[in-house]
């Protein structure tokens, strides 16, 4: 594990600990104390805390590396790990820039190492059910999607989330990336044509005592507080992407999609619903997922993600989240920022 912060403790460590084939043997963090604590809680008896990333990567016993560090280090660490012969699961987003993400993909293809990006929302029960419905053609041709990642007042005030230099952006690259990944995956469409985007810093400079994680320092809030985009795909399909950490709205949803197809529509806004027309009448179906789809475990999607990732290595199959798919997500996110900066649409053709 490279990076032993909140996402490692909240997702990676407890999920990997439940997989019998996995042994957590190597830990690195910029805080030696955090790495040591992780080793004591999750490591094998012979696990080690390393003083540098390269020292860890030089260990021939390590086969798989998880990268849980700030966005600006994703590419450097992932590339070095693959060059050292390790398979890599990197936290989202793939990288700070699409150029870095492209270098990661090229390294994976050249070295033959597996590379996946941690979009765990694909593994939720509602996501898996809806993906299967899309795959079977129940919605027909999906020509319009909305990717929802909207918070009313939930700005992460810890770590480097507000640091544009470290992260590359704010809610768009943090949570908007999850919603966009879900939309592209459901549509099975990874060919963008045009992106028209706008970013805002309207509330960032005001501060908010009502923020979920305490008031932020406006002087340190150097990223956007919200971002919106219209994405046109090469086949004519459209995606509306909305993301915010702080927005005056009651329409709050995160890592959810709304889909419209030629046969039916679907949304995740109030549970999982399918809508359409049948026998001359409009219908709305609420999908109740049984035990085979759902679980009481709070980390169920993370555990499914970890299990699928390890299985792809053991069975030598493609990961559920491929690096090529994640690169397209990164390219669209970057196009939104570029479009906002230039005040015009960005073209992929």
C-alpha positions in Angstrom: 0.0 0.0 0.0 1.4 3.3 -1.1 -0.5 6.0 0.8 -2.0 5.0 4.2 -4.6 7.8 4.6 -8.4 7.9 4.8 -9.2 6.0 1.6 -6.8 3.2 2.5 -8.3 2.8 5.9 -11.9 3.3 4.8 -11.8 1.1 1.8 -8.7 -0.7 0.7 -7.4 -2.2 4.0 -10.7 -3.7 5.3 -11.6 -5.0 1.8 -8.3 -6.7 1.1 -8.2 -8.2 4.6 -11.2 -10.3 3.6 -9.6 -11.9 0.6 -7.8 -15.1 1.5 -5.2 -14.9 -1.3 -4.0 -11.5 -0.3 -1.3 -10.7 2.2 -0.6 -7.1 3.0 3.2 -7.1 3.3 4.4 -3.6 2.4 3.4 -0.1 3.6 4.6 3.4 2.7 3.3 6.8 3.6 4.8 10.3 3.9 3.9 9.9 7.5 6.0 7.0 8.9 3.6 6.8 11.9 0.6 6.3 9.7 2.4 3.5 7.7 3.5 1.9 11.0 0.0 2.0 12.3 -1.4 0.4 9.1 1.3 -2.3 9.3 0.3 -3.2 12.9 -3.4 -3.3 12.2 -3.5 -5.0 8.7 0.0 -6.3 7.9 1.3 -9.9 8.0 3.8 -10.7 10.8 6.7 -10.2 8.4 5.2 -7.0 6.9 7.6 -4.0 6.4 7.3 -0.2 6.5 9.4 1.3 3.8 11.1 4.7 3.9 10.7 5.4 0.2 8.4 4.3 -2.7 11.3 3.0 -4.7 12.5 0.9 -1.7 9.1 -0.7 -1.6 9.0 -1.3 -5.4 12.5 -3.0 -5.2 11.0 -5.7 -3.0 10.7 -8.8 -5.4 8.0 -10.4 -3.1 5.5 -7.6 -3.8 3.3 -8.5 -6.7 0.5 -5.9 -6.5 0.6 -2.2 -5.5 -2.4 0.0 -4.5 -1.8 3.7 -5.0 -3.7 5.9 -2.6 -1.9 9.2 -2.8 -2.7 12.8 -4.1 -3.6 13.0 -7.7 -0.4 14.6 -8.8 1.6 11.5 -7.8 -0.7 8.8 -9.4 1.2 8.6 -12.7 4.7 8.8 -11.3 4.1 6.0 -8.7 1.9 3.8 -10.9 4.4 3.9 -13.8 7.3 3.1 -11.5 5.4 0.2 -10.0 4.6 -1.3 -13.4 8.1 -0.8 -14.5 9.1 -2.8 -11.4 6.8 -5.6 -12.5 3.9 -4.9 -10.2 0.2 -4.9 -11.0 -1.4 -1.5 -10.0 -4.8 -0.5 -8.7 -4.7 3.3 -8.6 -7.3 5.4 -6.8 -9.5 7.7 -8.9 -9.0 9.9 -10.8 -6.5 8.1 -13.0 -4.1 11.0 -12.8 -3.9 14.8 -12.5 -3.8 15.2 -16.3 -4.8 13.2 -19.4 -1.2 13.3 -20.5 -0.1 11.5 -17.3 -3.0 9.1 -17.7 -2.0 8.3 -21.2 1.6 7.5 -20.0 0.1 5.1 -17.4 -1.8 3.3 -20.1 1.2 3.1 -22.4 3.3 1.7 -19.6 0.7 -1.0 -18.8 0.5 -2.0 -22.4 4.3 -2.1 -22.8 5.1 -4.0 -19.6 2.1 -6.3 -19.7 1.1 -5.4 -16.1 -2.5 -4.9 -15.1 -3.7 -1.4 -14.4 -7.1 -0.5 -13.0 -8.6 2.6 -11.5 -10.7 2.5 -8.3 -14.3 3.3 -9.5 -16.0 1.3 -6.8 -19.5 2.7 -7.5 -19.7 0.2 -10.5 -19.8 -2.5 -7.9 -22.9 -1.3 -6.0 -26.0 -3.5 -6.3 -28.0 -0.9 -8.1 -25.2 -0.2 -10.5 -24.7 -3.8 -11.3 -28.4 -4.4 -11.9 -28.7 -1.4 -14.2 -25.6 -2.3 -16.1 -27.0 -5.7 -16.8 -30.3 -4.2 -18.0 -28.4 -1.9 -20.3 -26.3 -4.8 -21.6 -29.4 -6.8 -22.4 -30.8 -3.9 -24.3 -33.8 -3.3 -22.0 -33.4 0.5 -22.4 -32.7 0.3 -26.2 -30.3 2.8 -27.6 -29.3 5.1 -24.7 -29.0 8.6 -26.3 -29.2 10.8 -23.2 -27.7 10.5 -19.8 -27.3 12.7 -16.7 -24.3 12.1 -14.4 -25.1 13.4 -10.9 -22.5 14.4 -8.3 -24.1 17.2 -6.4 -23.6 18.1 -2.7 -25.2 21.0 -0.9 -22.5 21.7 1.6 -19.9 18.9 1.8 -16.5 20.3 1.0 -13.7 18.0 2.1 -11.5 20.2 4.3 -8.7 17.7 5.2 -5.7 16.7 3.2 -5.0 18.4 -0.1 -8.5 18.3 -1.6 -8.6 22.1 -1.9 -5.1 22.4 -3.4 -5.3 22.8 -7.2 -1.6 22.1 -7.6 -1.8 18.7 -5.9 -5.3 17.6 -7.1 -5.8 19.3 -10.5 -9.3 20.3 -9.6 -12.2 20.2 -7.1 -15.5 18.4 -7.1 -15.4 17.7 -10.9 -12.2 15.6 -10.6 -13.1 14.3 -7.1 -16.8 13.1 -7.3 -17.8 14.1 -10.8 -15.4 11.5 -12.0 -17.4 8.7 -10.4 -20.7 9.9 -12.0 -19.2 10.3 -15.4 -17.6 6.8 -15.2 -21.0 5.3 -14.4 -22.7 7.1 -17.3 -20.1 6.1 -19.9 -20.1 2.5 -18.5 -23.9 2.2 -18.6 -24.0 3.5 -22.2 -20.9 1.5 -23.2 -19.9 4.7 -25.1 -16.3 6.0 -24.9 -16.1 8.2 -28.0 -16.6 11.9 -27.0 -17.0 14.5 -29.8 -17.5 17.8 -28.1 -17.4 19.1 -24.5 -18.8 22.4 -23.4 -18.1 23.1 -19.7 -18.2 25.8 -17.0 -16.6 25.8 -13.6 -17.5 28.2 -10.7 -16.0 29.6 -7.6 -19.0 31.3 -6.2 -19.2 29.9 -2.7 -15.5 29.0 -2.2 -14.6 32.5 -1.2 -17.5 32.8 1.3 -16.8 30.0 3.7 -19.6 28.0 5.3 -20.2 27.2 9.0 -22.8 24.7 7.8 -20.3 22.6 5.9 -20.4 18.9 6.8 -16.7 18.8 7.7 -16.4 22.3 9.2 -15.7 25.7 7.7 -13.0 25.9 5.1 -10.3 28.6 4.7 -11.2 30.5 1.5 -7.5 31.4 1.1 -6.6 27.7 0.7 -9.7 26.9 -1.5 -7.9 27.1 -4.9 -10.2 24.7 -6.9 -13.7 25.1 -8.2 -16.7 24.6 -6.0 -18.9 23.4 -8.8 -18.7 22.4 -12.5 -21.2 21.5 -15.2 -20.8 20.2 -18.7 -22.6 19.1 -21.8 -20.8 16.2 -23.5 -21.7 15.2 -27.1 -20.6 11.8 -28.2 -19.6 10.8 -31.7 -22.8 8.8 -32.2 -24.9 11.9 -31.3 -25.7 10.8 -27.7 -25.6 13.5 -25.0 -24.4 13.5 -21.4 -25.1 16.2 -18.9 -22.5 16.2 -16.1 -23.1 18.1 -12.8 -20.8 18.2 -9.9 -20.5 20.3 -6.8 -19.2 20.3 -3.2 -21.2 23.5 -2.3 -24.3 24.6 -4.2 -27.6 26.2 -3.2 -29.9 23.4 -4.3 -32.1 20.7 -2.8 -31.5 18.4 -5.7 -28.6 16.5 -4.1 -27.3 13.2 -5.5 -23.9 11.6 -5.7 -22.5 8.9 -8.0 -25.8 8.4 -9.7 -27.1 8.4 -13.3 -30.3 9.1 -15.2 -30.6 7.3 -18.5 -33.0 7.8 -21.4 -33.2 5.1 -24.2 -35.4 4.3 -27.1 -37.2 1.5 -25.2 -37.1 2.8 -21.6 -35.5 5.1 -19.1 -33.9 4.6 -15.7 -32.7 6.6 -12.8 -31.1 6.1 -9.4 -32.5 9.2 -7.7 -35.1 7.6 -5.4 -33.9 4.1 -5.4 -33.6 2.3 -8.7 -36.5 3.0 -11.1 -37.3 2.0 -14.7 -39.8 4.0 -16.8 -41.4 3.6 -20.2 -44.6 2.9 -22.1 -46.4 -0.5 -22.3 -49.8 -1.4 -23.7 -50.6 2.2 -24.4 -49.8 3.3 -20.8 -46.8 5.0 -19.2 -45.3 3.0 -16.3 -42.7 3.4 -13.6 -41.2 0.3 -12.0 -39.4 0.5 -8.6 -36.7 -2.2 -8.6 -36.4 -4.0 -5.3 -33.0 -5.8 -5.2 -33.0 -9.2 -3.4 -30.2 -10.7 -1.3 -28.4 -12.0 -4.4 -27.8 -8.4 -5.5 -27.5 -6.6 -2.2 -25.9 -6.9 1.2 -26.0 -5.3 4.6 -22.3 -4.8 4.6 -21.5 -1.0 4.5 -18.3 -1.7 2.4 -20.0 -4.2 0.1 -19.1 -2.3 -3.1 -15.5 -1.9 -2.0 -15.2 -5.6 -1.1 -16.6 -6.5 -4.5 -14.2 -4.2 -6.2 -11.2 -5.7 -4.4 -12.4 -9.3 -5.0 -12.9 -8.6 -8.8 -9.5 -6.9 -9.0 -7.6 -9.7 -7.4 -9.6 -12.3 -9.5 -8.5 -10.5 -12.6 -4.8 -11.0 -11.6 -5.3 -14.6 -10.5 -7.2 -15.6 -13.6 -5.3 -13.3 -16.0 -8.5 -11.5 -17.2 -9.2 -7.8 -17.9 -10.1 -5.8 -14.8 -13.7 -4.6 -14.6 -12.4 -1.0 -14.9 -9.9 -0.9 -17.7 -7.2 1.7 -18.1 -8.6 2.6 -21.5 -12.0 3.5 -20.1 -10.5 5.5 -17.2 -8.4 7.5 -19.7 -11.5 8.6 -21.6 -13.0 9.8 -18.3 -9.8 11.7 -17.6 -9.8 13.3 -21.1 -13.4 14.5 -20.7 -12.7 16.0 -17.2 -9.8 17.8 -18.6 -11.8 19.1 -21.6 -14.4 20.5 -19.1 -11.7 22.5 -17.4 -10.2 23.6 -20.7 -13.6 24.6 -22.1 -14.4 26.7 -19.0 -11.0 28.4 -19.2 -11.4 29.2 -22.9 -15.1 30.0 -22.9 -15.8 27.7 -25.8 -16.4 24.1 -26.6 -13.5 21.6 -26.9 -13.5 19.2 -29.8 -12.1 15.6 -29.9 -12.3 15.4 -33.7 
